[in-house]
Amino acid sequence: MPNVVELIITKRDGGALAPDELRWLVAAYTRGEVPDYQMSAFLMAAFLRGLSEAEMDALTEAMLHSGRVLDLSDVPGRTVDKHSTGGVGDKVSLILAPLVAACGVPVPMISGRGLGHTGGTLDKLEAIPGLRTDLSVAAFRRQLRELGVVMIGQTDEIAPADRKLYALRDVTGTIESIPLIAASILSKKLAEGAEALVFDVKCGRGAFMRRESDARRLAETLVGIATRAGRPAVAWLTDMNVPLGRAVGNWPEVVESLQALRGDFTGIEDLIEVTLTLAGEMLWLGGVAQTPEDGRRQARQALQNGQAFTRFCAMVQAQGGDVRVLERPDTRPDTEPAGEVRAPAEAQGYVADLDARAVGRLAVQLGAGRRVKEDPVDPTAGLVLHRKPGDPVAPGDVLATLYTRQRDRLADFQRALLAAYRFAETPPPPRSLLLARYAENQWTGVQPSAPS
């Protein structure tokens, strides 16, 4: 049996641990045989010294096999999943999963909750009255076979080592380690049984990876681990300096997702651009499209002909959600706006910039997010942006609508949002959110493309 202290010292001094040593360490910690203080020391050593490819692969494998690994071979088709590193207004998964399933590729999606300034897919889904994300593994498999799509939270059976290690990283200053982030993500994604993976790695003010160089390293690491584990993978680097779409907050983002699922792209072209690109990759990896471009074309058609919306409604109903509010979102209780934010006198010309991180932090203050995991979330809180960079603006124009139960703090919220805006007399240069594509050890730049 390895000596924990010796393993810590080896990593502290820049040495490499053998795969068997890492597997033993993770298994012993999961069983409670290695205390938190020793695992904390190892995590900090790994944070400071890094992990080799072999160590990352072994750590991922150990976390993956700490619990149940799903076998989805009885599900018709090739299963493909997507993971986003998180951003402000990132509701892509709500549109993408049913969209790809409607095109013939099954999507087994295990998602997480929001923390800090970024939102979580589970919180958005649970804003739909009655919808359950705590399905059993048996129900998960059954729904995937029947509908081709299921979206749930991590169960106690899936990668329990990751749950323990993530909680420890959260309180020991080791969250930002790229090898540890990648092992955490891949242990869950591989355990859920997906046969191929697409990663949306966001960078900029509203992302956890603010520097593009760090985001590129994470994308390379994620694709590398997945590929070596036998899962074909593609990563896209996408811009998160400005909120994605116009809605931020759980129910507001559901409403915007319904707009997209109905084939109405008006005002949310940036959201559609990212969604169709990722869908194209998933359909290509899933074997129903000859190329990612062909997959993008099929996905656009499934949005415009209503197939994606129909599949989303079927998923919501299967998971106990009230499909009536999907047809009439305005009938959901407690969705009346609390107030508006109007453009100041100096706003003459165009919106030049909008700080995604500041908007995300405001959404948390409104009640839409959490500062720590135990915080409650108001499902209807958030905001809808009526002016984004490139839009013309004049004094008095409505910049945003705010939704919150804290109406006594409305003036503070209005000032906070105004501080996130920048105005100019001339429009800013056009921007594409698609920065680069990484696959087969190669980066490819892209040119801005029309989303519809």
Solvent accessible surface area in square Angstrom, and as a share of the most:
residue,aa,sasa,rsa
1,M,198,0.88
2,P,43,0.27
3,N,78,0.40
4,V,20,0.11
5,V,77,0.44
6,E,109,0.49
7,L,7,0.04
8,I,25,0.13
9,I,69,0.35
10,T,51,0.30
11,K,6,0.02
12,R,132,0.48
13,D,85,0.44
14,G,44,0.43
15,G,27,0.26
16,A,71,0.55
17,L,8,0.04
18,A,48,0.37
19,P,55,0.35
20,D,101,0.52
21,E,54,0.24
22,L,0,0.00
23,R,87,0.32
24,W,48,0.17
25,L,2,0.01
26,V,3,0.01
27,A,38,0.29
28,A,0,0.00
29,Y,5,0.02
30,T,37,0.21
31,R,142,0.52
32,G,54,0.52
33,E,106,0.48
34,V,5,0.03
35,P,46,0.29
36,D,77,0.40
37,Y,160,0.61
38,Q,36,0.16
39,M,2,0.01
40,S,23,0.15
41,A,41,0.32
42,F,4,0.02
43,L,3,0.02
44,M,70,0.31
45,A,8,0.06
46,A,1,0.01
47,F,70,0.29
48,L,128,0.64
49,R,142,0.52
50,G,25,0.24
51,L,18,0.09
52,S,52,0.33
53,E,103,0.46
54,A,61,0.47
55,E,5,0.02
56,M,20,0.09
57,D,42,0.22
58,A,3,0.03
59,L,5,0.02
60,T,3,0.01
61,E,66,0.30
62,A,11,0.09
63,M,6,0.02
64,L,17,0.09
65,H,111,0.50
66,S,32,0.20
67,G,28,0.27
68,R,114,0.41
69,V,57,0.33
70,L,11,0.06
71,D,91,0.47
72,L,10,0.05
73,S,98,0.63
74,D,70,0.36
75,V,7,0.04
76,P,99,0.62
77,G,53,0.51
78,R,90,0.33
79,T,1,0.00
80,V,0,0.00
81,D,0,0.00
82,K,6,0.03
83,H,39,0.18
84,S,24,0.15
85,T,23,0.13
86,G,14,0.14
87,G,2,0.01
88,V,1,0.01
89,G,2,0.02
90,D,17,0.09
91,K,1,0.00
92,V,0,0.00
93,S,9,0.06
94,L,0,0.00
95,I,0,0.00
96,L,0,0.00
97,A,0,0.00
98,P,0,0.00
99,L,0,0.00
100,V,0,0.00
101,A,5,0.04
102,A,18,0.14
103,C,24,0.15
104,G,46,0.44
105,V,1,0.01
106,P,7,0.04
107,V,0,0.00
108,P,0,0.00
109,M,2,0.01
110,I,13,0.06
111,S,21,0.14
112,G,43,0.41
113,R,116,0.42
114,G,7,0.07
115,L,40,0.20
116,G,30,0.29
117,H,20,0.09
118,T,10,0.06
119,G,40,0.38
120,G,5,0.05
121,T,22,0.13
122,L,9,0.05
123,D,12,0.06
124,K,4,0.02
125,L,0,0.00
126,E,66,0.30
127,A,0,0.00
128,I,0,0.00
129,P,40,0.25
130,G,55,0.53
131,L,12,0.06
132,R,126,0.46
133,T,6,0.03
134,D,100,0.52
135,L,12,0.06
136,S,64,0.41
137,V,5,0.03
138,A,64,0.50
139,A,19,0.14
140,F,1,0.00
141,R,51,0.19
142,R,118,0.43
143,Q,12,0.05
144,L,1,0.01
145,R,102,0.37
146,E,124,0.55
147,L,40,0.20
148,G,14,0.13
149,V,0,0.00
150,V,0,0.00
151,M,0,0.00
152,I,2,0.01
153,G,10,0.09
154,Q,53,0.23
155,T,22,0.13
156,D,116,0.60
157,E,75,0.34
158,I,1,0.01
159,A,0,0.00
160,P,27,0.17
161,A,0,0.00
162,D,5,0.02
163,R,91,0.33
164,K,74,0.31
165,L,8,0.04
166,Y,67,0.26
167,A,52,0.40
168,L,15,0.08
169,R,9,0.03
170,D,61,0.32
171,V,116,0.66
172,T,35,0.20
173,G,51,0.49
174,T,0,0.00
175,I,42,0.21
176,E,114,0.51
177,S,9,0.06
178,I,10,0.05
179,P,18,0.11
180,L,7,0.03
181,I,29,0.15
182,A,0,0.00
183,A,0,0.00
184,S,6,0.04
185,I,14,0.07
186,L,0,0.00
187,S,0,0.00
188,K,46,0.19
189,K,9,0.04
190,L,5,0.02
191,A,0,0.00
192,E,0,0.00
193,G,9,0.09
194,A,0,0.00
195,E,74,0.33
196,A,0,0.00
197,L,1,0.00
198,V,0,0.00
199,F,0,0.00
200,D,0,0.00
201,V,0,0.00
202,K,2,0.01
203,C,8,0.05
204,G,6,0.06
205,R,61,0.22
206,G,0,0.00
207,A,0,0.00
208,F,116,0.48
209,M,17,0.08
210,R,129,0.47
211,R,160,0.59
212,E,75,0.34
213,S,67,0.43
214,D,23,0.12
215,A,0,0.00
216,R,72,0.26
217,R,127,0.46
218,L,2,0.01
219,A,0,0.00
220,E,68,0.30
221,T,21,0.12
222,L,0,0.00
223,V,6,0.03
224,G,14,0.14
225,I,4,0.02
226,A,0,0.00
227,T,77,0.45
228,R,105,0.38
229,A,45,0.35
230,G,57,0.55
231,R,58,0.21
232,P,49,0.31
233,A,10,0.08
234,V,3,0.01
235,A,0,0.00
236,W,16,0.06
237,L,0,0.00
238,T,1,0.00
239,D,20,0.10
240,M,1,0.00
241,N,47,0.24
242,V,7,0.04
243,P,2,0.01
244,L,3,0.01
245,G,1,0.01
246,R,49,0.18
247,A,2,0.02
248,V,7,0.04
249,G,5,0.05
250,N,5,0.03
251,W,10,0.03
252,P,10,0.07
253,E,3,0.01
254,V,0,0.00
255,V,55,0.31
256,E,12,0.05
257,S,0,0.00
258,L,3,0.01
259,Q,49,0.22
260,A,0,0.00
261,L,0,0.00
262,R,108,0.40
263,G,22,0.21
264,D,66,0.34
265,F,18,0.08
266,T,104,0.61
267,G,23,0.22
268,I,3,0.01
269,E,79,0.35
270,D,29,0.15
271,L,0,0.00
272,I,0,0.00
273,E,13,0.06
274,V,1,0.00
275,T,0,0.00
276,L,0,0.00
277,T,12,0.07
278,L,0,0.00
279,A,0,0.00
280,G,1,0.01
281,E,3,0.01
282,M,0,0.00
283,L,0,0.00
284,W,85,0.30
285,L,13,0.06
286,G,9,0.08
287,G,62,0.60
288,V,59,0.34
289,A,10,0.08
290,Q,161,0.71
291,T,60,0.35
292,P,28,0.18
293,E,122,0.55
294,D,31,0.16
295,G,0,0.00
296,R,34,0.13
297,R,127,0.46
298,Q,40,0.18
299,A,0,0.00
300,R,51,0.19
301,Q,101,0.45
302,A,2,0.01
303,L,0,0.00
304,Q,103,0.46
305,N,78,0.40
306,G,26,0.25
307,Q,95,0.42
308,A,0,0.00
309,F,22,0.09
310,T,89,0.52
311,R,68,0.25
312,F,0,0.00
313,C,22,0.13
314,A,32,0.25
315,M,0,0.00
316,V,0,0.00
317,Q,122,0.54
318,A,57,0.44
319,Q,3,0.02
320,G,46,0.45
321,G,10,0.10
322,D,36,0.18
323,V,42,0.24
324,R,180,0.66
325,V,9,0.05
326,L,0,0.00
327,E,99,0.44
328,R,137,0.50
329,P,31,0.20
330,D,101,0.52
331,T,71,0.41
332,R,29,0.11
333,P,89,0.56
334,D,79,0.41
335,T,27,0.16
336,E,115,0.51
337,P,71,0.45
338,A,14,0.11
339,G,17,0.16
340,E,71,0.32
341,V,2,0.01
342,R,132,0.48
343,A,7,0.06
344,P,34,0.21
345,A,76,0.59
346,E,125,0.56
347,A,0,0.00
348,Q,113,0.50
349,G,23,0.22
350,Y,64,0.24
351,V,0,0.00
352,A,31,0.24
353,D,41,0.21
354,L,0,0.00
355,D,40,0.21
356,A,0,0.00
357,R,34,0.13
358,A,35,0.27
359,V,0,0.00
360,G,1,0.01
361,R,131,0.48
362,L,2,0.01
363,A,7,0.06
364,V,17,0.10
365,Q,58,0.26
366,L,1,0.01
367,G,16,0.15
368,A,11,0.09
369,G,19,0.18
370,R,20,0.07
371,R,157,0.57
372,V,82,0.47
373,K,97,0.41
374,E,145,0.65
375,D,40,0.21
376,P,123,0.77
377,V,37,0.21
378,D,21,0.11
379,P,44,0.27
380,T,8,0.05
381,A,1,0.00
382,G,0,0.00
383,L,0,0.00
384,V,38,0.22
385,L,0,0.00
386,H,71,0.32
387,R,64,0.23
388,K,16,0.07
389,P,32,0.20
390,G,33,0.31
391,D,32,0.16
392,P,88,0.55
393,V,8,0.04
394,A,47,0.36
395,P,63,0.40
396,G,34,0.33
397,D,39,0.20
398,V,36,0.21
399,L,0,0.00
400,A,0,0.00
401,T,16,0.09
402,L,0,0.00
403,Y,43,0.16
404,T,10,0.06
405,R,146,0.53
406,Q,55,0.25
407,R,129,0.47
408,D,133,0.69
409,R,90,0.33
410,L,37,0.18
411,A,53,0.41
412,D,68,0.35
413,F,0,0.00
414,Q,50,0.22
415,R,146,0.53
416,A,38,0.29
417,L,1,0.00
418,L,57,0.28
419,A,69,0.53
420,A,5,0.04
421,Y,5,0.02
422,R,139,0.51
423,F,47,0.19
424,A,37,0.29
425,E,148,0.66
426,T,93,0.54
427,P,75,0.47
428,P,36,0.22
429,P,112,0.71
430,P,135,0.85
431,R,103,0.37
432,S,19,0.12
433,L,6,0.03
434,L,12,0.06
435,L,56,0.28
436,A,2,0.02
437,R,49,0.18
438,Y,19,0.07
439,A,11,0.08
440,E,155,0.70
441,N,133,0.68
442,Q,118,0.52
443,W,61,0.22
444,T,65,0.38
445,G,61,0.58
446,V,46,0.27
447,Q,150,0.67
448,P,95,0.60
449,S,52,0.34
450,A,74,0.58
451,P,22,0.14
452,S,78,0.50
